[in-house]
């Protein structure tokens, strides 16, 4: 019976416990450096793991055979991306609620018996955040920066630019026609005259 005399490799730092810690930190919006700290690893290590998981996941989506050695990295990459996406979606919903004034600040329920009817009544009181247009403006500036960002151009500016382009294009076409006509006339002048035939000499 053959025995394997090779030394076992260093155990991987990518343990299920570390994956869970990274995912939990990502789920509350922690930066990658903080997510790495929560798992007891460096930011560079986390970046390498995520890059390996991304490359392997994309390769699998392209139909390449899966390498079992990449399974843990693919799982980390997908779980972290999912956690961050869910966190961003929840945060965005709260921003839009703040803009619309539908963000709940406080909700209280009081149950009592109506003294006249003897019926149990449930009274619910909800207090909402006042509508804040700045929340909606913040969202628009980041989702549609070309229209609502700090460098967005007004409708009048866009019309002025369009008009200027149209006016600039018209002379170019006219100049091209004039140059073509001039070239034709020069060609006619520069062509040597046809020699006279003997009958006309």
C-alpha positions in Angstrom: 0.0 0.0 0.0 1.4 3.3 -1.1 1.5 6.2 1.4 1.4 9.8 0.5 4.5 11.5 2.0 3.6 15.0 0.8 3.1 17.6 3.4 -0.5 18.9 3.6 -0.9 22.4 2.2 -1.7 25.4 4.4 -5.4 25.4 5.2 -7.4 28.0 3.3 -8.3 31.2 5.0 -11.6 31.2 3.1 -13.7 29.4 5.8 -17.5 29.4 6.0 -17.2 31.5 9.1 -15.3 34.2 7.3 -17.7 34.1 4.4 -20.6 34.6 6.8 -18.8 37.5 8.5 -18.1 39.2 5.1 -21.6 38.7 3.9 -23.2 40.1 7.1 -21.0 43.2 7.0 -21.8 43.7 3.3 -25.6 43.3 4.1 -25.5 46.5 6.2 -23.5 48.5 3.6 -20.0 48.2 5.2 -17.1 49.2 3.0 -14.9 46.4 1.7 -12.1 47.3 4.1 -14.5 47.0 7.0 -16.0 43.8 5.7 -12.4 42.4 5.5 -11.7 43.6 9.1 -14.8 41.9 10.4 -13.5 38.6 9.0 -9.9 39.1 10.2 -8.3 39.4 6.8 -6.7 42.2 4.8 -8.5 44.2 2.2 -6.1 42.8 -0.5 -7.0 39.3 0.4 -10.7 40.0 0.1 -10.2 41.7 -3.2 -8.3 38.6 -4.5 -11.0 36.3 -3.3 -13.7 38.4 -5.0 -11.8 38.8 -8.2 -11.3 35.0 -8.4 -15.0 34.4 -7.7 -16.0 36.9 -10.3 -13.8 35.4 -13.0 -14.9 31.9 -12.2 -18.6 32.9 -12.1 -18.3 34.6 -15.5 -16.4 31.6 -17.0 -19.2 29.3 -15.8 -21.8 31.6 -17.3 -19.9 31.4 -20.6 -20.2 27.6 -20.5 -16.7 26.7 -19.3 -16.5 23.7 -17.1 -16.6 24.5 -13.4 -13.4 24.0 -11.3 -14.4 22.7 -7.8 -11.5 24.6 -6.3 -13.3 27.8 -7.2 -16.6 26.9 -5.6 -15.9 28.8 -2.3 -14.8 31.9 -4.1 -17.8 31.9 -6.5 -20.1 31.4 -3.5 -18.5 34.4 -1.7 -18.7 36.6 -4.8 -22.4 35.8 -5.4 -23.4 36.1 -1.8 -21.6 39.4 -1.2 -23.0 40.9 -4.4 -26.5 39.8 -3.5 -26.2 41.2 0.1 -24.9 44.6 -1.3 -27.7 44.7 -3.9 -30.4 44.1 -1.3 -28.9 46.7 1.0 -28.8 49.3 -1.8 -32.4 48.5 -2.7 -33.6 49.0 0.8 -31.6 52.2 1.2 -33.0 53.5 -2.1 -36.5 52.7 -1.0 -36.0 54.8 2.1 -34.6 57.7 0.1 -37.7 57.7 -2.1 -40.0 57.4 0.8 -38.3 60.4 2.4 -38.8 62.4 -0.7 -42.5 61.4 -0.9 -43.1 61.9 2.8 -44.1 58.2 3.2 -41.3 57.2 5.5 -42.7 56.1 8.8 -41.1 57.6 11.9 -43.4 56.2 14.6 -46.4 53.9 14.7 -48.5 53.2 17.7 -51.5 51.0 18.2 -54.0 51.5 21.0 -56.8 49.0 21.7 -59.8 50.0 23.9 -63.5 49.2 24.3 -66.0 51.7 23.1 -68.0 52.7 26.2 -71.2 53.2 24.1 -71.2 50.1 21.9 -69.0 47.8 24.0 -67.0 46.9 20.9 -63.2 46.5 21.0 -61.6 49.2 18.9 -58.1 49.3 17.5 -56.7 52.7 16.9 -53.6 53.1 14.9 -51.5 56.3 14.8 -48.7 56.7 12.3 -46.3 59.6 12.1 -44.5 60.2 8.8 -41.4 62.2 7.9 -42.3 65.4 6.2 -41.7 65.3 2.4 -38.2 66.4 1.6 -37.5 67.3 -2.1 -33.7 67.0 -1.5 -34.0 63.2 -1.2 -35.6 63.0 -4.6 -33.1 65.4 -6.0 -30.2 63.3 -4.6 -31.7 60.2 -6.3 -32.2 61.9 -9.7 -28.7 63.4 -9.7 -27.1 60.0 -9.3 -29.4 57.9 -11.5 -29.8 60.4 -14.3 -26.6 62.6 -14.0 -26.8 63.7 -17.6 -30.1 65.4 -16.9 -30.1 66.2 -13.2 -26.4 66.0 -12.1 -24.3 69.0 -11.2 -23.0 69.3 -14.8 -26.4 68.8 -16.4 -27.4 71.3 -19.1 -30.7 73.1 -19.1 -33.2 72.6 -21.9 -32.4 76.0 -23.3 -28.7 75.2 -23.3 -29.3 71.9 -25.2 -31.5 73.7 -27.7 -28.8 76.4 -28.2 -26.1 73.7 -28.8 -28.3 71.9 -31.3 -29.0 75.1 -33.2 -25.3 76.0 -33.2 -24.5 72.6 -34.6 -27.2 72.9 -37.3 -25.9 76.4 -38.3 -22.3 75.2 -38.3 -23.2 72.3 -40.6 -25.0 74.4 -43.2 -22.1 76.6 -44.2 -19.9 73.5 -44.4 -22.2 72.0 -47.0 -22.3 75.2 -49.0 -18.6 75.6 -48.8 -18.1 72.0 -50.1 -20.4 72.7 -53.1 -18.4 75.9 -53.9 -15.1 74.1 -53.6 -16.3 71.4 -55.9 -17.4 73.9 -58.5 -14.1 75.8 -58.3 -12.1 72.6 -58.7 -14.1 71.7 -61.8 -13.5 75.1 -63.3 -9.7 75.0 -62.5 -9.5 71.5 -64.1 -11.1 72.8 -67.3 -8.7 75.7 -67.5 -5.6 73.6 -66.7 -6.4 70.8 -69.2 -4.3 71.2 -72.4 -6.1 72.3 -75.4 -6.9 69.5 -77.9 -4.5 69.6 -80.9 -5.9 70.8 -84.2 -6.7 68.2 -86.8 -4.9 68.4 -90.1 -8.1 69.2 -91.9 -8.5 72.3 -89.9 -4.9 73.4 -90.0 
